[in-house]
Amino acid sequence: MPFYEHGDVRIHYEEIGSGFPLLLIPGGGLNSSISFWTRASFNPMEEFKDDFRCITADLRNANDGRSTGPLQIEKPWDAYADDQLGLMDHLGIREFLVLGNCIGGPFILKLLQRAPDRVVAAVLSQPSGHRPENPDVFWNNNITNWGPALCARRPDITLEMIERYLHNLYRSPADFVFTVTREFVRSCQTPMLILPDDIPAHPYAVAMEIASLAPNAEASIYPWKESKETIRKVVEHARTFLKAHEPVAAR
């Protein structure tokens, strides 16, 4: 079980396969962990291991994972990006592809803002985002589940700290994808493939807005999770998209 360590941060990661690097960001919100892939609609670690060097990690302070670090209240989204980019630096990787599920959507857009010269192309699978008719879905879930469990095993973290942290994640601003503005997405030239969903945490409207705003974005079929046949079509769409944007020198 390899770990990347930087100061007080310790990130548990796994990799499989060979080829051009593909960073895989699990879903599960603030409990995003490697184990999520075994219960996802498809497991990209298994699906893409013959095509790419697949790398995934437990999110910092996910209760279901082994990654730990300080609760960086003032810039929480940037702290996660620091972890992801730091892991790639640790592995000696400069340029990479990325696929993220659920919270992986906002994470990817933050990576595109922070390191546009490093992310070659991105697949946003079932991206999470703000839903005006249910604005506190993330707050309610995390203040009930993630936060108390983290406090129980980390005496240095209080519920008051959790509340400030969640405010900065999901209420400041309570809009769009939380991590970047519409203006940024409109200016982002990185190729993107969007795999839409429509559950409380994954608004269809946000997925399609990303696809319509980003100049080099496309959307896959919807709905797609209802049958093995449509899941297979979407997996192959993602594989074709990623292979098409793999740098020629890496093929």
C-alpha positions in Angstrom: 0.0 0.0 0.0 2.0 3.0 -1.2 1.7 6.4 0.3 2.7 9.9 -0.8 3.7 12.2 2.1 4.2 15.9 2.1 4.5 17.6 5.5 1.4 16.6 7.6 -0.4 15.2 4.5 -0.3 11.4 3.9 -2.1 10.2 0.7 -2.8 6.5 0.1 -2.8 5.6 -3.6 -2.8 2.7 -5.9 -1.8 2.2 -9.5 -2.2 -0.5 -12.2 -1.5 -0.9 -15.8 1.0 0.8 -18.1 1.1 3.5 -20.7 0.2 7.2 -20.6 -0.9 8.3 -17.1 -4.6 8.4 -16.2 -5.6 9.9 -12.9 -8.9 8.4 -11.6 -10.7 10.4 -8.9 -13.3 8.2 -7.1 -16.8 9.4 -6.2 -18.3 9.3 -2.8 -18.1 13.0 -1.9 -15.9 13.8 1.0 -15.7 10.0 1.6 -14.1 9.5 -1.8 -11.9 6.4 -1.6 -10.4 3.8 -3.7 -13.0 1.2 -2.6 -15.7 3.4 -4.3 -14.7 2.0 -7.7 -15.9 -1.5 -6.7 -19.4 -0.3 -6.4 -19.5 2.3 -9.2 -21.4 2.0 -12.4 -18.0 0.9 -13.9 -14.6 0.4 -12.5 -12.1 2.4 -14.6 -9.1 0.8 -12.8 -10.1 -2.5 -14.4 -11.6 -1.1 -17.6 -8.6 1.0 -18.6 -5.6 -0.9 -17.1 -4.7 -2.3 -20.5 -4.7 1.2 -22.1 -3.2 3.5 -19.5 -1.1 3.7 -16.3 -4.1 4.1 -14.0 -3.6 6.0 -10.7 -6.2 6.5 -8.0 -6.1 7.6 -4.3 -8.1 8.0 -1.2 -9.2 11.6 -0.6 -7.6 13.4 2.3 -9.7 12.6 5.5 -12.2 10.4 3.8 -13.6 8.2 6.6 -13.5 5.2 4.2 -9.9 5.7 3.2 -6.3 5.8 4.6 -5.3 9.4 3.5 -4.9 11.9 6.3 -4.0 15.6 6.7 -5.0 18.9 8.2 -8.5 20.3 7.7 -7.5 23.3 5.5 -10.6 25.4 6.2 -9.8 28.6 4.2 -9.0 27.0 0.8 -10.4 23.4 0.9 -10.8 22.8 -2.8 -7.2 24.1 -3.4 -5.9 21.7 -0.7 -7.4 18.8 -2.5 -5.8 20.0 -5.8 -2.5 20.3 -4.0 -2.8 16.6 -3.0 -3.7 15.5 -6.5 -0.9 17.5 -8.2 1.5 16.6 -5.5 0.9 12.9 -6.0 1.5 13.2 -9.7 4.8 15.1 -8.9 5.7 12.3 -6.5 5.2 9.8 -9.3 7.3 11.8 -11.7 4.3 12.6 -13.9 4.1 15.9 -15.7 1.2 15.5 -18.2 -1.8 13.2 -17.6 -5.4 12.4 -18.5 -8.0 12.4 -15.8 -11.4 10.8 -15.1 -13.4 11.7 -12.1 -16.8 10.6 -10.7 -19.2 12.7 -8.7 -17.0 15.1 -6.6 -14.4 14.3 -9.2 -16.2 16.7 -11.5 -15.5 19.8 -9.4 -12.0 18.5 -8.6 -11.2 18.2 -12.3 -12.3 21.7 -13.0 -10.1 23.0 -10.2 -7.2 21.0 -11.7 -7.9 22.6 -15.1 -7.8 26.0 -13.5 -4.7 25.3 -11.5 -2.7 23.2 -14.0 -4.0 23.7 -17.5 -0.7 22.8 -19.0 -0.7 19.4 -17.3 -4.2 17.9 -17.8 -4.4 16.7 -21.4 -8.1 15.8 -21.4 -10.8 15.0 -18.9 -13.8 12.8 -18.4 -16.4 14.2 -15.9 -18.6 11.2 -14.9 -21.8 12.1 -13.1 -20.4 15.5 -11.9 -21.7 16.9 -8.7 -22.9 20.5 -8.6 -25.3 23.0 -7.0 -29.0 22.2 -7.3 -31.1 25.4 -6.5 -34.2 23.4 -5.5 -32.1 21.4 -3.1 -29.3 23.7 -2.1 -28.2 22.0 1.1 -27.9 18.4 -0.1 -24.1 18.3 0.4 -24.2 20.3 3.7 -26.9 18.0 5.2 -25.2 14.8 4.1 -21.7 15.8 5.4 -22.8 17.4 8.6 -24.7 14.2 9.4 -22.3 11.5 8.2 -18.8 12.6 7.2 -18.2 15.3 9.8 -19.2 13.5 13.1 -17.3 10.4 12.0 -14.2 12.4 11.3 -14.4 14.2 14.7 -14.8 10.9 16.5 -11.4 9.7 15.2 -9.6 13.0 15.1 -9.7 14.9 18.4 -7.9 17.8 16.8 -11.0 18.5 14.6 -14.2 19.9 16.1 -17.8 20.2 14.7 -17.4 23.9 14.6 -14.4 23.5 12.3 -16.4 21.1 10.2 -19.2 23.6 9.8 -16.7 26.3 8.6 -15.1 23.8 6.3 -18.4 22.8 4.7 -19.5 26.4 4.4 -16.3 27.2 2.3 -16.8 24.1 0.2 -20.5 24.3 -0.6 -21.9 27.7 0.4 -19.2 30.1 -0.7 -20.3 30.2 -3.4 -23.4 28.1 -3.5 -23.4 27.9 -7.2 -22.6 25.8 -10.3 -19.7 23.4 -9.6 -18.4 25.2 -6.5 -14.7 25.2 -7.6 -14.7 27.5 -10.7 -16.9 30.0 -12.4 -18.9 29.7 -15.6 -16.5 32.3 -17.1 -13.6 30.0 -16.4 -15.4 27.0 -18.0 -16.2 29.1 -21.0 -12.5 30.0 -21.5 -11.2 26.5 -20.8 -9.7 24.9 -23.9 -9.0 21.4 -22.5 -11.1 18.7 -24.2 -13.8 17.3 -21.9 -16.3 14.4 -22.1 -19.3 14.7 -19.8 -21.2 11.6 -18.6 -24.5 13.1 -17.3 -26.5 11.9 -14.3 -29.5 13.2 -12.5 -29.7 12.4 -8.8 -29.8 15.0 -6.0 -26.0 15.4 -5.8 -25.5 15.0 -9.6 -27.7 17.6 -11.4 -28.3 16.9 -15.1 -28.6 20.6 -15.6 -25.1 21.3 -14.3 -23.6 18.5 -16.4 -25.2 19.8 -19.5 -24.2 23.4 -18.7 -20.6 22.4 -18.4 -20.9 20.6 -21.8 -22.5 23.7 -23.4 -20.1 26.2 -22.0 -16.7 24.5 -22.5 -15.6 25.1 -26.1 -14.1 21.6 -26.5 -16.6 19.6 -24.5 -19.0 16.8 -25.6 -21.7 14.9 -23.7 -22.3 11.2 -23.8 -25.6 9.5 -23.9 -28.2 9.9 -21.2 -29.6 8.0 -19.4 -26.9 5.3 -19.4 -26.7 3.5 -16.0 -29.8 1.5 -16.5 -28.4 -1.4 -18.5 -25.2 -3.3 -19.1 -25.5 -2.4 -22.8 -25.6 1.4 -22.3 -22.9 1.3 -19.6 -20.7 -0.6 -22.1 -21.4 2.1 -24.7 -20.4 4.9 -22.3 -17.2 3.0 -21.2 -16.2 2.6 -24.9 -17.0 6.3 -25.6 -14.7 7.3 -22.6 -12.0 4.9 -23.8 -12.1 6.3 -27.4 -12.1 9.9 -26.1 -9.1 9.3 -23.8 -7.1 7.4 -26.5 -7.9 10.2 -29.1 -6.3 12.8 -26.8 -3.4 10.7 -25.6 -0.2 12.5 -26.9 1.1 11.0 -30.1 4.5 10.5 -28.6 3.0 8.2 -25.9 1.2 5.9 -28.3 
